[in-house]
Amino acid sequence: MSRFIQLHLLTSYPPSCVNRDDLGRPKTAVFGNCQRLRISSQSLKRAWRTSDVFVKALKDHIGTRTRRLGTKVFEDLKKNGIDEKQALVWASMIAAQFGAPKIEKEKPSASLEISQLAHISREELKAVDDLVTRLLAEKRPPKEEELNLIRRTESTVDIAMFGRMMAKRGALKAADFHDVDLPERDHHSEDGAVQVAHALTVHKVQVEDDYFTAVDDLNKAEEERGSGHLGEMAFGAGLFYLNITINCELLLENLGNDRKLANTALSALLEAAATISPTGKQNSFGSHTYASFILAEKGDGQPRNLSVAFLKPISGEDVLDRAIQSLTEVRDGFEKVYGETVTDSQILDAIHRKGSLKALKAFVAVD
């Protein structure tokens, strides 16, 4: 089994704004001393893991992101007869296993919320439900050893792939939890097996502004002419390069060495990366698109992003062909001067009708 799988994708987006900055404009980056459009890795990963592709293939192996686990536990305890004060403490103890509680002394119930979004596996949600059922039956608070057994992620694919970060919680003051001490606990982050770069256009771009109007259907222009609304919307278009690196050994380890599940996950990831676009402004631009070119590589050598192929922006009329040529030349150059870090490779080229998604899925499967 090769240690690493690397995917290099070229995907063309028509006018769109799939990933916006704080001003509502397409995200950009300066690369090769000129402006490029950018799609963040966070935007891409969210689009993939919430897509029909992932849900259909991995519906029983996808986690939940939330800050409100403690609130759910609190409501379950309270509606089943636990005193509100006790329910607050018990729920806070359980929620704190997934991150630092958000504590406001003037509002003790705030301790039910986790300060950051926590990625919680299905197994962990079930473990929490089972613990709540046990506490209700025995009318007692959770024990430390029970809290220690909540954390489990062996078959949660999105955590295995993309990891999760959990903040360390220090010892909480008794006053914060109505005179109940909570033990100190370290929350160890879990390393994801999949690294996703930010996608960049292979050519320089200029963000444009669309000036638009909307007509009032009931305005017959008898007394007043003009539009019922006008506004501006920023957009951009371009051919994006995206690099994805998969540590197959770590993926298997994170999934408890379940090879069948790992291969299902790899297949879903490949298909999602090739066919799923972020959802930003899709109703306005309809910019769903498939990757035009994918280079998949296997090997044990140190992975390398091939974005240097586009450090000098691609120009001219045949941008895609030039991009494919530049990507291939840089890849071959790295292999020649550094030695062969890749043992096998395969391509999907939709424009020149080479390869297939089915064949690529078989290629990326772990032995």
C-alpha angles and dihedrals in degrees: 000000000000114000097221137037117194125194123196114189134187112198126174118214121195118216103320148135102213095152119033134194126223090283094052093253126125112277115254141184135195109241126162089008094297138086119270132182113249136201112196122234089235091058092048095047093049091050091050100045093047094044126112087245092063096038093050094048100035108020093137093046104052122104132220127244113213146138093200104073091112092053091054092049091047092053092047091051096045097048089052095057106272114140112257093239092051093042090055092052096044094046091048091052091053096044091049090066088073100046147322112313118241100240126193112172092207089053111037093181088069087077087073090071123078112233092232134029108276122209104222125188126226089246090055093049089051091047089053092049091049091049092049090051090052093048091050092050094048098034094225140114121263118273122232092246090053091051090050090057096056096081113087132137106163097132103026105114101192091053091045090051104037102021128216136246122220123188122233113251117213125210108295122225117252091235090059091063104034097270096315118124119219119205120244114258134184117221110210117208117231117229116232120227094218124071117194121193124210109266115241133188114252090223135045117271142192120215109233133203124229113211107203139175135199124213123228103232093206094051105098091184091240094125105006131031128196139065128311092226139008132187149147131249126187121222144163140192134208154122110279130206116211129185124199125182122195123195100209095190092054092044091055091046092050091050095049092255091296099155095182091055091044091054092047088052093048091049092050092046093051094048093046093049090049099044112019123087127193112264101235113133092343093145089056098043109018090215101163108146144169127226111266095202134020127182112194120192136186127198149118097242126102109287118245131199110228097207089117084079086075100038084108100053117244113246138176132061102295098059098157096050091045090049092051090049093048092047092050094046094051091046091051090046093054091049092051099049099035098036126249108315091163120067098185139006141182135188140214112204111177095179095054093033097241125146127350140241090245092055091046091052090054090048096055095048114114115242 
